[in-house]
Structures are given as structure tokens and as C-alpha cells.
Amino acid sequence: MGRTNVTRVLRDQTAIIWLVAAIIIAIGRKWVPDSAWLMVHLVLLGALSHSVMVWSEHFTKTLLRAAKIEHQTGRYGLFILGSLTVFICMPLNFWAGVVGGATLVTIAVTWHLITILRLYRRALPSRFRDVTHYYMASAIFLPLGAGFGAILAFGLEDTWHSRLLAAHIICNLFGWIGLTVIGTLVTFWPTLLRARIDERAEKLAATALPILIVAITIGTVGALFGTRLLMLAGLLAYLTGLIWAGRAMIHPLKKRGITEFAPASVAAALTWAIIGMTYMSVTLASSWESFADSVFKIATIFAIGFALQMLFGALTHLFPLAIGGGPAGSRAALTELTRLSTWRLTVTNLGLVLLLLPLPKWLHTAVAALVVTALATFLPLLFRSLLAATRAKRTQATEGDNPTVPATSPTRPTPTLINPGQLVGAALCLTIALSIGVAIDPAALKLAPNQTTVTSATPAAATGETTQVTVIAKDMRFTPSTIDVPAGNQLLITVVNEDTVHSHDLVVQNARTKRLQPGETETLDAGIITTTTEGWCSVAGHRQMGMTLTINAIGASESAVSAKGHSNHHSAKIMPDPDALLSQIIDPKLPPATDQTIHQLTFDVSEGPLEVAPGIWQQRWTFNGRSVGPTLRGKIGDTFEITLINSGTMGHSIDFHAGELAPDEPMRTIAPGEKLIYKFTAQRAGIWLYHCATHPMATHIAAGMHGAVIIEPDHLEPVEHEYVFTQSEIYLGDTFDSKESATEVNADKVLAESPDLMAFNGIADQYVQAPIEVPAGERVRIWLMDAGPTRAFPFHIVGTQFDTTWTEGAYQLKRGQDPFGYTGGGAQVLPLLAAQGGFVELTFPEPGHYSAVNHAMIDGEKGARAIFKVVEP
């Protein structure tokens, strides 16, 4: 194959290959590590970035009237190889490979920049010459974004991960891709519409470019320095520059309108880009945590809404021209590419709207499958267009000088963008997809799982009157706790939260207030009261502590209240999804102690959805954003200074068992937005529990607010490997099968001591999915903490014994010798009650797979287990 043919293949077919790979990953995502990341990057780094490189070189050559672009094969090959390396190494957590791939991408794009710069310098003055500045600027930002991405692959703590992720998105998406798209649309948009270019287009583009470059720079600097306001200013400035340049698109649009698939797809892409930037700005205005939690939605908006629709719109116009065949061939190809235009656009865009809503798992899956189908339809249509163009060329060659189709025939089909039949078909397909989701999971339509069901022999008729009442929420009580309302009256309840630290809400029938912070007020329309009913605070644990409100319907007969909506503590056993891959594994390896004697740390309290078992999610209350708090380590005499910041929505606190001091001040509950400093000096050895001490304490601990402090005993002997397991109990709410549907801890189950799952380090079965590898014969120490809040923790490893056990500050065995001097002993379990801790030591005798379990087997089978994969030394 000649160099020209190789270049053509790399140029024209690579984007299609990446799209096919993305569709394959979407279909088999359960079996592919980091499938969501891979799908997004196959679209953005793979298909669209490759197209960006091709388009920018093509339009540069056209605008500058250059004769030839050299070394395309080398640049395309490097870029493809670098992208492929990143795609392979990132899911495998092979950091060196990711860095290598990012380096190749950087080299290819730098080469690309130099090529465009040379063409620019050699070119004669021409109209739209300065549009190539967009391509040069975009190529400067990609190496920065690639560098940030490579650092992200190394693994960082949450704060820096969020900052670098934001900088990575800004440089790559808004810099590399965004600038190229904006520059290209200056001339390409009127071409799509077959209209004249706005006379102001070149000037508007030239004016907008500095604004866009400054905006990207400001946003990146703001992200790196953790200044949300600066990053937000950058995003708003970018949006301003986009709108300024986009003014040149209005005139052609008014002249010709949108009547074909290609401009409609591009217009939809630009609309989603603006939506994505707006949504990103809103999340950043809230908090870094809100932005981090929304990254997947942001990626979905830009990958599906913007990138794929922009790519499909451009290819629909360019592909018929690229394959040749004259007017007849181009027309035949375009006819195929615009088939089902209305159906594809409607399903893709309405489906994306549905995907961004908090749908239950099976509804989300059904809609996602339909959207993928609508997008994937482009690929067979592309193949059909190639065949159609080939047939047209053969026909033209056969007919020679007497073609059936006149040479003056239009090269595009009659515009038929709005097809009523396809609109109806799209609506029907979306309805069927939602129906399939509901059929698989009938509980998906359950709107109020904890709603109190009211039965009455004779419900009262509406009277047309209104009863207004003010209720005070304070000290885990509603005052008054009982309201008398004439049956048939409408009830308006003004809820005032007079608590100083706790947030509360009120749920009555199908109505609820927002979660009210201290001092906030809201009026709830409880509707027409026909029978006696009950209201409550839905903040986890508050109802169980007495925050209920009885509403008596005066005049209604034989009223009764039943709690059919309450959780069933004897429901079927909840099992993790064996096919689901965890999005995060908590590293159980314990870092060695340092010589540091003063430990200053910040604990940031936040609330958000986390995966607590494969395929199972819960709204967790956390210290520093994970399902278990960080493990601290020190020695006797060390000082710990913890700054507790409450970034949550309710009152929280912290209690360190490793400290000895009056609890009044350091353990007090602080309101959202407040902080305190907890300082203590470790006086005794132990593995000590820390936890939130805000009532109901069991609920706060079960929601994830716990961790361990290891204070080493003197003369602790070194070992080859140290690990830490903190056992905890997980009490799931009514929905838990996706991040979007995750609910908070079920306080009723906590009171009943009926956990759905048990976990080591906050995630059930994580070390079954990711076994811990240890060489045979090397000494291992495992620190153990039972965070509770209630269950015991008898720790056992199948297939071996412990020769050292240490609990609550003392050895029971030390290398086989007991406190009385007898030797030769061993232990099969280390029994711990809630809040107790200790460690065991052992050596694994030979290679194999050893299960570490809570030997109260009902709890071990609920997820309190791990596998040690013992290998040859």
C-alpha cells in the first residue's frame, strides 16, 4: 500500500473505528474496566480529536490555498498510537503507559501546530486567513490537558483530583476541541446551510478569539488554584466569546433555515455545548464536591449531546464530497446518510434529556440502549452511502455521455427534516423503552416509598376552607406535635427550623419541604386533609428520634393510619451484582509510620452518592468523601490537630477515642458551613475508633462517618506487609441500584439492627473483586477495627492461623507465646465488639487464595470478607 493510501486510511477511517469501539464498549460495559471513562474518551480523544486534527489541517490548506500538507501519515500515526496506548493503559492502572501515550499525543499535536504555523507563514494574504489562529491556539491547549490527564491517572486525593479534572476538561474540551469547532464553523456553518457568509464573520471571529483564549486561561488557573469563582469567571467569559462569535451564524440561518440533517445535528450539538457549560457553571457555583459528583453528567452531555452530534453532522456533509463520484454519487450518498433523520435526532436529544434525570436503573438502561441504537445507526448508513455512491459512479461510467440524470441535477435530496411519521415513531420508541424499564422493575414508579397510607371508611369532601398552622422544628421535635384540622380543609404548614445546628424537613402525604437549614422557613401545602394522617422529618434518624407530626382530621369517621410504606426489615437478602465492576477500590495497605510528631489534618464533611458494593449505591455521609474515613497513624506522645469543616447539609461532629478531653467543645455538633479544631495528644497505644457523635449517633456512624486512629505500641516489630480493615454495617434505603437513585441510610433498619450489607473499609466485597496480593512466607500484620455501630467482628482467615494477636492495647499472643510464658499457641479468630480494635500477625504457608472473613458467617456472607492472593515469593 502506497504512502498516499496509508495516509488516506489513517485520515478517513480512524474516527469510524473509534466510534465502533465505543459502541462495543457500550454494549459490553459490565465486563470492561472503567467502561464509562473509556466510552467518553473513545468519543472525545478518539473519534472527535482525530477529526479535529484532520479538519483543522484540511481547512487550513483550503483557507491558505496551500498546495500540499506534508508528513500527515506520521502525525496521524503518532496521534492514533498515543490514543490507543492511553485507552489500553488507563483501565489497567498502568501509569507509565498512560504517560507514554499522552506524550505521543502531545508530540503529534505539537507537530501539527508547527505544520499549520509553517503553512500560515508561507501563505499569501487571503480572506479568512486569520481563522487559522483558532487552530494554532487549540493545539497549544491539548498538551496541557494531556499532561493534566496523565497526572490524574497517577491517583490523587480528592481535592487535587477535582482541580486537575476541571483543568483537564477546560484545556481539552474548551481549548483543543472547542476552539477548532468555533473556528471551523465560521466558514462551515454557511456551507451547511448553503447560504452566504455573514460579512461580519471574519471580524467577529477575530474579536472573539482573544476572549476565548483568556477565558480558557482564567478557568485553568482557577481550577489549579482551587478558586471556584475564578474558574466560574472563565466559563462565563468563554460562553460570552462563543455567543459573540456565534452572531455570524444568525444571518445565514435567517436566510435559509435548517432543512437538513447536517445543520440540524450541528445546531443540536452547539445547544448541548451551551447547556453543558451552563450546568458545569451551576455545579461549580455550589461546591467542588457538587462539580465532582456531576462529572459523569457533564461528560455525558458533551460526549453524546455535543461531540457525537457535531461529528455526525459534519460527516454527513463532508463524506459525500470526499468519496467523489460527481453530483450523482454525492446525491446518492447524502440520500443514505439522511435516512431516519427526524427519528435519530428526536431519540438522541429527548433520550439524552431522560438520561440526565434521576431515573431508576432499568429505566435508565432501557433509554440508554435506545439512544445508543439511534447513534449507532449512523455507521450502517455510512456504509450504505459508500455503496450507493459506488453504484452511482458505475452507472455514470456505463452511461457515458448520455446519463439518465442530467449533469445539472442537485447534489442533495429534497429537504425532509421534519417527518411526522418519524416523530411519532421516536415518541413511541421512547415510550416502549420506558415501559420495558418499568416492566423489569415495577418498583421504579414508586414515588413515595415511606409514605404513610391512610384508610378511612368515609373520606371527607373538600370544604373550600384553608387551615394555616406554624410548626417549629427544634431539638428533634415538632411543636406543636399534633394539629387539628376540620376534615376537608386545605392545610398550609409554615415550618420554621429553630435548631442551631441541625437541618430538618417535613413530609406530609405526597408533599415535602426542602431540607431547611438552621433559621430557614418554608410553607408546605399539605393538600386537602380528608383523614387523619402523619407527617415526619425525613432526615435519616430524625423520625425515629420523635420528629413526627400527627394531623387529626376533625369530623372524619373511622380514621386510621397505617404505615404500609415503612421499610420491611425481613425483606429478601440484598446481594451485590456479580457482574458489576466497582468504580473505586479503597487501598487496604497501611503506610508505614513516620517520624512526624505533630499531625495536622483537615476532615471535610460531605454528603453524596457512593458505591457501597458492586452495583449498589447509597447516599453516604463522609469524612473526606469516602465510605470510610482516612486511617491516621502515630506513636504515643504524638499530637493530632484535626480541623473539621462541615460542608454537608445537616449538623455533624467528631469524637476521637484516641484522645482524652472533655467532649463539650471539641465534640460539639456544628452546623453546615461551620468548622472546629479538635486537638489531642495520644497517651496510650491502640487502634482507636473515631466517629460522628451527633444524634442519632448509630445512624451517623452507619452512614459512613467513622474511621480509625492507630497509635503504635512501643517496640512494635517490623513486618513486610501491613493492612487495615475497618468493619462497618450498611443499611440501605428503598432504592440503591444506581448513583442517581441512591438514598440515605435507613434509620428504621439501624434501630432494628438489620444491616443489608457488611463491609471492610466501607465497600462490601471490594477485596473479593480486587484480591490482596501477598508473597508466601512473608510476615503480614492486619490492623482491625469494628466501627459498628452494633455488630461484633470475629476476624478469621480460612486456611491459616495467627501466631500474634493484640487487642485493646495488649498482646494475647506474641509470636506464639502467651502472657504467662507458654509457647506453641495460636489463634483462629480475633474477637472484637463494636468500637474495639487490635491486630493479628501471620505468614501464609503456601501460594493460594485465602478468605478473610467475619466468622459470624451471616455477616461474612453479607460482604465482610476479603481474599488474600498468596503468590510465590
N, C-alpha and C positions, 0 to 999 in steps of 0.2 A: 504493500500500500504506500503510495507516494506521500510526501510531506503535506501537500495540499489536501489530500483526502484525510490524513490523520487530523489535521487542523480542523477540517470541516466536521469530522465526527466529534472531536472534543468540544467544538463550539456549539453544535446543534443538538447533540443527543444527551449531553451530560445532565442538563436540567430535568429532562424527562426521566432519566434513570434515577435521579434523586427523588422525584415525585413518586415513582413506582415503589421505591424503597420505603418512603414514608407511609404509603398505603399498606404495604405488607406489615410494617411495624404496628400500624393502627389496628389491623386485623388480629395480629398475634401479640398484642401488647402485654398480656398477662405473663407471657413466657420470656419477655425481653427485659433485661435490667434497664432501669431508667428510661422506660419507653416514652414517657411524656417528654422528657428532655430531648430524647433522640428524634421524636416526631417534629418538634418545634425547630430543632436545628437542621434537620434534613430539608425543611422548607426554607428557613431563613439563611443559614450558612451554605446549604447545598444548592437547592434549585434557584432561589431568588438572587443570592450573592453571585453565583456563576452567571446568571442572566445580566446582573448589574455590570459585571466586568465586560461581557460581550456587547451589551447595549452601549455602554459609555465609549468603548473603542469604535463601534460602528458609527455612532452619531458624531464623534469627534472627527472621524475620517470624512463624513458627509459634510459637516459644517465647515471644516477647514479645507475641503476639496483636496485631501491628501491622496496620493496615488496608491500607496501601499502601507500596510502596517506589518512590521517585521516581528519575527520570533513569537508569534501568537501561540504556536504549539508548546513552546517552553513555558510560557506564563500559565496557560490553561492547565498544562500537566502538573506544574508545581501546586497550583491552587487546588486542583482535584485531589492530588496526593495528600496535601496538608489537611484538607477537609475530611478525607477518608480516615486518616490517622486519628483525628480528633473523635470522629464518630465511633471508632473501634475502642480507643483507649479510655475515653471518659466513662462509659458504663463499667469498664473493668477496673476503674480507680487506678489506672497506670499513669501517674502524674508526669513522669518523664516523657511518655508518649504524647500526652496532651500538649506539653510544652514544645516538643518536636513538631507536632502538627501545626500548632499556632505559629511557630517560627517559619515553616514553609509557606503558610498563608500570607504572613507578613512580607516575606521575600517576594512572592508573586505579585502582591498588590503594590509594593514599592517599585518593582519593575514596571508594572502597569502605569504608575504615576509618572515615572521617568519617560516612558514611551509617549504619553499624552503631552507632557511638557515639551519634548523634542518636536512633536508634530506642531504644537502651538507656535513655538519659536520660528519654525521654518515657513509657516503658512503666511500667505498674503492677507491683507485686511479683507474681511468679509462680514456680511450681516450675521448676527448671532454667534460671532466668533467667541465672544466673552462668555457664552453659555458653557463653554468647556471648563471655565473656572469651577463650576459645580463639581465636575468630575475630578478635578485635581484636589479640591477641598475634601471630597468624600474619601479619596484614597489616603488622605492623611489620618483620618479618624479610625479606619479599620485596624491598623497595627496597635493603636492604643486599646481599642475594645478587645482585640485578641489577647493582648497582654493581661488585661483585667480578667478575661475568661480563664486564662491559664492559671492565674493566681487562685481564682475561685476553685479550680479543680483540686488544688492542694488541700483544701479543707480549712475553714476559718471559723472562729467563734461568731456567734450570731450577728453581733453589731457590725463587724467588718464585712461579713458576708453580705449583709443587706446593702452596705455602702458600695462595695465593689460591684455587686449585681446591678445596682442602679447605674453606676458609671459605665458598665459593660453594655447595658441596654441603650443608654443615651448615645455612646460613641458608635456602636454598630448599627442600631436601628435608625436613629435620627441622623447620624452622621454619614456612614457609609451608604446605607440604603436610601434614606430619606433625601439626602442632597442629590443623589443620582436621579431619583424619580422626579423630584421637583424640576431639576434642570432639563431632563428629557421631555417632560410634559409641556415645556414652553413651546416646542415645535410639534410634538407628537399629538397633543390633545386636539388641535385644529385638524390635523391629518386624520385622526379617528373620526371626527365629525364631518370631514370633507368640506371644511369651511376655511375662510381666510383667517390668517393670524391677526390678532389684535395688534394695532400699530404700536401700542404701549408695551407689548410683551417683553421686548428686549430690555427696555429701561426698567420695567417693574422687576424683572428677574435680577438685573444688576444691582438694583437698590436692595432687594430682599436678601441677597447672599450674605453681606456683612452681618445683617441682623441674625440670620440663621447660624452663622459661624460663632458669633458672640454668645448666642443662646446656648449652643451645644457646650461651649467652653464653660460658661457660668454653671450650667447644670452639672457638668462633670466635676468641677471643683466643689460645688455644693455637696455632691454625693460623697466625694472622697473625704471631705472635712466633716461630714455628718451634719451639715447645715441644711435642714429641710426647706427653710424659707428661700435660701439661695437656689437650691435645686428647683423649687417651685417657680421661682422667677425665671429661671432658664427655660422651663417648659412653656410658661406663658409667653415668653419672648419668641420661642420657636413657633408657637401657634400663631403669633402675630405675623411673623415673617412668612409663614405658609399662606395665611389669608392675603397678605399683601401681594405675594407673587401670584396667588390664585385668582386675583382680579382679572388677569389676562384671559382666564378661561371662560369668563362670563359672556363676553361678546360673541365668540363662536357658538356657544351654547344657545344663546338667544336666536342666532341666525338659523341654525339647522336643527337644534333639539337633539335628543337622544332617541334614535330609532333602531339601533342595532346592539347586538350583544357586547361587542368590544368596548365601546364607550360606556355602556351601562355598567359593565363589570369594573372598569377603571373608576367610574364615579362612585360605585359602591365601596371600592377599596379606599378611596380618599375619605369617604364618610366615616368608615370604621377607623381610619387613622385618627381623625379628629375625635371620635368617641374614645378611642384608646388613650390619647393624650389627656383628654378631659378626666377620664376615670383615674388615670395614673396621678394626675394633679390632686384629685379629691382624696385619694388614699394617702398621698404624701402630706397633705394638709392636716390629716388626722394624726398619723404617727408613723415611725419607721416600721413598727410591727404590723400596722394596717397595710403598708405597702408590701412588706414581705409576704403576708398572708394572701395578698391579691396577685402575686406574680404570675400564678398559673392562669388566672383570668386575663391578665394583661397579655400574656403570651398567646393565649387562645384568640383574643381579639386581633392581634397583629398578624399571627400566622395564618388564620383562616380568613378573617374579615378583610385584612389589608393585603398580605403578601400573595396568597393564592389567587385572589380575585384580580389583583394587579397583574400578576403573571399570566393568568388565563386571558384577560382582556388584551394584553399586548401580543401574546402569541396568536390569538385569533386574527389579529390584523396582519402581523408580520409573517406568519408561517406560509399563507398562500402566496405571498410575494416572494419569499425565499426559495420555494420549491420550483418556481418558474412555470413554464407551460403556457405563457401568454394569457390573454383575457379569459379564454375558455377554461384553462387549468386553474387560474386563480378563483374564478367564479365557482367552479365545481368544488374546490377545496373549502371555500368560505361557506358554501351551502351546507356542507357536512359539519363544519365547526360551529355553526349557529343553530344546529338542531336542538330542540328542547330548551331553547334559551330562557323562556319565561319560567319553566319548571325548575331549571337549575338555579337561576337567580333567586327565585322565591324560596325554595327549600334551603338553600345555603344561608340566606340572610335571616329569614324567620327562624330557621333551625338554630342559628348562632345565638339569636336573642334568647331562645329557650334554654340553650346550653349554659348561658350566663346566669340563669335563675337557679335558686337552690332546689333543684329537682331531686327526688329520691333516686337511688342508684339505678333501678331498672328503667325508669322513665328517661333518665339521662343517657343510659346506654342505648336505648332504642332510638332516641333522637340523634345521638352521635353517629350511630350506624347509618341512619338515613342521610345525614349531612356528608359523611364520608362517601357514600354512594353517589350523591349529587356531584361532589367534587371529582371523584374518580371517573365519572362519565366522560370527562374531557379527554382522557387518554385514548379510549377506543374511538372517539370521534376524531382525534388527531390522526390515528391510523387510517380511519375511513377517508379522511380528507386527502391523505397521501395517495391512497388507491384511486380516489376519484380524479385527482389531478393527473395521475399517470394515465388513466384511461382517456382523459380529455386530450392529453398530448398525443397519444397514439391515434386517436380519432382524427385529430388535426393533421397529423403526418400522413394518414391514409387518404384523407380527402384532398390534400394538396391545395391547389389554387381554388377549389370550389367548396369551401367549407359550408356546412349546414348552418352554422352560427355565424352571422356577419361579424367582421372584424371590429365593428363599432359597438358590439354588444357590451353592456355594462359588466364590470368585473365584480359586482356584488349582487346578492339576491335582493329581491324586493323586501324592504324592511317589514318585519313582522314581530317586533319585540314583545308587544302585549298580545298574548294569545289567551283568550278567556278559558278555553278548554284546559290549557296547561296550568293556569292559575287555580282552577278548581281541582285539577289533579294534584298540584302541590299541597293545597289545603287538605285534601283527602289523605295524602301520604303522611303528612304530619299528624293528622288525627289518628290514623291507624298506628303510627309509631307510638304515640302516647297511649293508645288503647292496649297495645301489646305490653308496654311497661306496666300498666295498671293490672293487666291480666296476670302477669308474672308475680307482681307484688301488690295484692289488693289493698294492703295497708297504706299504700302510697297516698291515697286520698284522705287519710285521716287527718283532720285539720286541728283538732284539739285533743291530744291523747290523754291529758289529765283533767278533762272537763268533767265536772260533776253533772250527772244525769238526774233530771228532776222528773218525777212522776206525780200525777195528780188526777183524781177522779174527774174533777170538773174545772179545767183551766179557766181563769177569769178572762172576761172580754176587756179590750182596751177602753179606758175611760176618757182619754184625751187630756188627762191631767199630768203634771210633772212634779215629781218629788226631788228636791235638791238637798244633798247632805254633804258635810265636810268631815273627812276621816283623817285622823293623824296617825302616821306611821312612826313609831318610836319604841325602842327597847324591845324589839321582837313582838310587838303588839299593835293591833289596830284599835284606835279609840275614836268613837265607840266601837265595840266588837259586835254589836247587834243593831240592826236597823229595821224599823217597822215601816213598811210601805203599803199603802192601800193597793190591793190586787187590781191589776190593770193599768196602774200608773207607769209612766216612763220614769226611770231613775237616773239622775245625774249625780255622780260622786266626785267631789273635789278631793283629791288625795294630796296631802302635804307631808313631805318627809322631813320630820324634825329631828331625825337622828343626826348625830355629829360626825359619824364615820361610815355608817352602813348605807348602802343603796337598797331600795325596795321598789316593788311594783304592785299592781293589783290586777288580778284576773277575776272576771265575773262573766259567767256564761261564755259567749264567744268573743268578748271584748277584753282588752287589756291595755294598761298604760305602758309607756316606755319605762325603762329602768331609771328611777328617779334618784339622782344624787342628793346628798345632804342639802337641804334648803330648797329643793325644787318642788314644783307643784304642777299637777295636771288634772284636768277634769275628764272623767270617764263616763261615756254614755253606756250604761248597762242594759239599755233596751227596756222593753215592756216587761214588768215583773208580774207574772201570772201565777207562780207558785213559789213556795219557799225554796231558797237556793243558798249556795255558799260561795264566797269569794276567798281568795288567798294570795299571798305573796309567792311568786314562782321562783325567786332566787333560791338556789339549791339549799335545802336545810331549814329555810325560814318558816315554811308551812309546818314542818314537824316540830318547830320550837313554839308554835302557837299563833303564828300570824295568819289567822283566819277571820273571816267576817261573815256573820250569819245575817241573811236578808229575809225577814219574815213577810210573807205576802198576806196582809190582813184582809180577811174576808174570803180567801180561797179555801175550798173544802178539801179535807183529807190530803193535805200536802205531805210530801215525803221527799227526803233527799237520799239518794243512793250514790255511791262512789264507784260506779262501773268503770270509770276511766282510770282508776288508780292502778298502779303497777301490780302485776301478778308476780309475787315472789316465788312462785313454784312453776314458772314458765319453763319451756324447753331449754336445754343447755345450749348456750351460745358458743359456737366453735369458730376459730379463725378460718379464713379462706385459705385452703392449702395451695391454691394457685396464685395467690396474691403475693407480690414482692414488696417488702417493706420499703418505704421511701427513706427511712433513716434507721441506722443501727447505732445504738449507744455503745461506745467503746468500753468494754469492761476492764481493760488494762489499767492498773493503778500506777501513775507516775511515781518515781522514787521521791523520797523526802529530800528537801533542800536544806541548806544551812540558814535559810531565812528565818528570822525570829519574830518579825512583825509581818502579819498577813493582812493587807488591806484589799477588800473586795467589794464589789457592788452587786447587790441582788435586785434585779428589776422584776417586779411582779407584773405578769401579763396574763391575759385570758384568751384562748383561741383553740382552734381545732388541731388535734394531733392524732397520729395513728397509734393506737394502744395495743394492737395485734394485727397480724396480716389481714388487710381488708376491713378492719374495724376502727372507727374513729370516735373521738369524744371531745367535747369542749373542755379543755383542761385549764386549771388554774395553776400557774407555774412560777417557779423561781428561774429567771433567765431563759424562759421559752422552751424548756424541755420537760418531758413527762416525769423526770426525776431531777431534783436539784443537783448542783455540782457537788462533788465529793471534795472536801477540804482535808489537808494533811499537815500535821505539825508534830512538835515534841512538847514534853512537859516544860512549862515556863514560857511558851510562845504566846504572843498576844495577837488576837484576831480583832480587826475593826471592820465591821460589816455595815455598809450603807444600804439601807433598804428603801427602795423607791417604789411607790405604788402607782403603776401605770395601768391598773385594772379599772373595773367599773364598780367595785364594792370595797368595803373595808377589809384589810388584811394585816397580818402581823408576823412575827417570827420568834421562836423560842429555841435557843441553843442549849441542849442538855449538857454540853461540854463546859458551860460557864456556870459560875456561882455568883449570883447577884439578885437583888430584889427585882421582881418582874414588873413593878408598877410602870416604869418609864420605858425601858428597852423592849418590853414585850407588849406594849400597848398597841391597840388597833389604830391604824392610820387610814384616813380617808383617801380616795383616789386623788392623785396629784401631790400628795404629801410624801415626806421621807423622814427617816430617823437613822441614828447611828447606834449600833449595838456593839459594845466593846467589852471583851472579856479576856482573861488570861487563863490558859489551860493549866490546871493544877494536878490532874490525875490522868493516867493512861486509860484508853478505852476507845471503842468505836461508838460514837455518841450520835443520837438522833437529833436533827433539828426539824422543825415543822411550823406551819402557821398555827397560831394559838387563838385565832378568832373563832367564836362560837357560831354555828355548831362545829366544834373542833374536828370531830370524826369526819364530817363531810369535807372540810377543807383539806385534811390530810389525804382522804381518798381521792380528791380531785387532782392530786399531783403535788401538793405543797409540802414536800418532805425531802430530806437528803441526809447525808452522813458526814461527820467530822471524825477523822482518825487521828488520835493522839497516841503516838507510838510508846510502848513500854521501853524503859531503859534497857540497853544491851540487846535490842532486837537483832537477831542474827539475820544476815543477808540470805536471800534466796534468788534463784534465777528468774522467777516469774511471780508477779503479784496481780491479783484481780480483786474486784469488789462487786458483790451482789447486794442490792437493796431490794428486799421483797416488799411488795405493796399489793393492795386489793383494788380492783376496778369494778365499779358499779355503773352499768350502762343505763342510759335513758331509753326512750322508746324507739329512736332512730339512730343508727350508727354505721350505716353501710357506705358512707361517702363523707368526704371533708365538708361538703356543703350541707349535708343533713345531720351532722353531728350535734348531739345535745349534751347538756351538762350532766354531772353526776346525779344519780337517782338517790335522793336522800332517804326515801322510804326503804330502799334495799339496804342502805347503810345501817339504818336502825334495826332492820331485821337480820343483820349480819349475813347477807345473802349475796356474796360477790359473783359477778358473771365471769370474771377472769382474775387470775393471779399473775403477777409479773415479777421478773427480775429486771431492775433498772428501768421500770416504767413501761415496758413493752412486752407483752406476753409472747412467748415462743421466739423471741428475736434471735437467741443463740442456738435455736434448733435450725432456723433458716440460715444463720451465719455461724457455724460451729467455731469454737475457740481452739486454735491450733497450738499444741504444746509438744516438745520432744520428749520421748520416753526417757525415764531415768533422771530428769532434771527436777529440782525441787520447786514446788508450787505452794504459794500461800494465798488463800482466798479469804478476804475480809467479808463478813456477813452482817447485815443489819435488817432487823424486822421493823419496817416503818408502820406496819399495821394498816388501819388503825386498831384491828381487834384480833386477827388470826395469828396462830402460832407458826413457827418456822423450824421444823426439824430437818436440818440440811443433811443430805446423804448423796454419795456418788456411787453409782452402781459399778461393781467390779473392782473396787479398791477400798482401802481403809485409811483412816487418819492416824498418824503417829504423834501429832501435836494438835491439841485443842486449847483454846484460850477464850474465855468469855467473861464479860463484866469485870475486866481488869485483872484476871488471874488465870494461871495455867492449870488445867486439869491433867494434861499430859504434855510432856516436853521431850520430843524425840524418844517416845516410848516409856518414859519414866514418870511415875505419878508423884504427887507432893510428899508421899511418905518414903520415897526412895525405891519403891518396887519398879522393876523394869520388865519389858516384854509386853506391855499392854498396848491396846489400840482402841480406836473408837469408830463406830459406824455412823453416828449422827452427832451433830452439834445442835442441841435443842434450844430454841430461843422463843421467848414470849414477845408480845408486842412491845417495841421500844428497846429490846435487848440487842446486844451485838457482840461479836467476837471474831475469831479467825480459826481456820484449820490449815494444817500443812500436810503434804503428802508428796510422794513421787509415783507417777504412773508406771506400772511394771513393764508394759509392752505396748506396741502400737495397736490402735483400735479406736472405737468410738465409745466413750464413757458418758452416760447420762447423769447429770447432776440435778437433783430434784428436791422439792419439798416432799418428804416421805409421808406426810398426811396426804395420801395419794389423791384424794378428791381435789386438793388444791394443786398438787403437781400436774394433774391432768387438765387443770384449767389454765395452765401456762407458766407456772412457777417451775421452770426446768431449763436446762441448757445442755449442750453436747460439747464435750472436750474431744477434739480430734487429735489423737496422740500419734505422732509420726516417729520415724526412725531418727535418732539423734544425729 
